[in-house]
Amino acid sequence: MLLLLLVAAPAVVGTALVVGGRRANGIAPIAAVSVALFEATLSVVVAFARPSMLTPALSGISVGLAVDGLSAILLVTVAGVFLAVIVFAAGDIGPGESRARFFGLMLVLVAAMFATVTATTIFTLLAAWEIMGATSYALIGFWWPDADRVRSAGVAFITTRTADLGMYLAAGAALAGGTWSGGGRWGPSDLSRRDRAALARPSTGCVSKLHSRDSG
C-alpha cells in the first residue's frame, strides 16, 4: 500500500494539473510542493519498510513493484532532488507561465521514476520507462516558442528512443529464453538463475536468420 501510494500520489495530482491546464495555474506550485514534501517523507518510510506488491494488469501480465537495498537509496535520492527542484521552480516560474503544465509533468515524471527503480516485471519497467521518456521530452521543450529548446527536445527524444532499442532487445531475448516466471513476473534474480546458453539462444537465432537472408 505504501509503495503504491508513493507512485500513485504524484501521478494522480500531476495528471489532474495537466488536464486542468491554465485553470489550475494558481494552485499548481502549492500542490506540487505539498506532494514533493509528502513524497520525501514517504520515501524514507518506504526505504525502511521495504514493501512489495504484485497485481494482475492484463492476461498473463502483472504490475510488480518492490524495494530492496539499492532501490531504497534511489527512492530517497530521487525524492530529495525532486523536492529541491520543485521548491526552486515554485519561485522561478512566474504566474504568466503554464505552471500547471510544468508542475503536472514534473509530478508524472517523478512517479514514473519511482516506478522504474522499483519495477519487478518487464511490463512495469517498460511502461514506466516510456512515460519517463515522454515527460522528459515535454519538459525539455516546455518553452515551445523557443526553437532551440524544441530542437533540443527532439534530439533528446530521438537519442533516448534509439538507446531504448537495446533495452527492448534485451527484454525480448530474456522472454524468448524463458526468463519469465508465472503470472508475468520477472526480475534480475530470474536472469541470474538462467544459464548463459539459454539467454544467448534467441540472439543466436536472430543472427543466423539475418545471415541466411543476406546470403540468399
Stockholm file with secondary structure:
# STOCKHOLM 1.0

chainA/1-216         MLLLLLVAAPAVVGTALVVGGRRANGIAPIAAVSVALFEATLSVVVAFARPSMLTPALSGISVGLAVDGLSAILLVTVAGVFLAVIVFAAGDIGPGESRARFFGLMLVLVAAMFATVTATTIFTLLAAWEIMGATSYALIGFWWPDADRVRSAGVAFITTRTADLGMYLAAGAALAGGTWSGGGRWGPSDLSRRDRAALARPSTGCVSKLHSRDSG
#=GR chainA/1-216 SS CHHHHHHHHHHHHHHHHHHHGGGGTTTHHHHHHHHHHHHHHHHHHHHHHCCEEEEEEETTEEEEEECCHHHHHHHHHHHHHHHHHHHHHHHHSCTTSCHHHHHHHHHHHHHHHHHHHHBCSHHHHHHHHHHHHHHHHHHHTSSTTSHHHHHHHHHHHHHHHHHHHHHHHHHHHHHHTTCCCGGGCCCHHHHHTSCHHHHHHHHHHHHHHHHHHHHC
#=GC SS_cons         CHHHHHHHHHHHHHHHHHHHGGGGTTTHHHHHHHHHHHHHHHHHHHHHHCCEEEEEEETTEEEEEECCHHHHHHHHHHHHHHHHHHHHHHHHSCTTSCHHHHHHHHHHHHHHHHHHHHBCSHHHHHHHHHHHHHHHHHHHTSSTTSHHHHHHHHHHHHHHHHHHHHHHHHHHHHHHTTCCCGGGCCCHHHHHTSCHHHHHHHHHHHHHHHHHHHHC
//
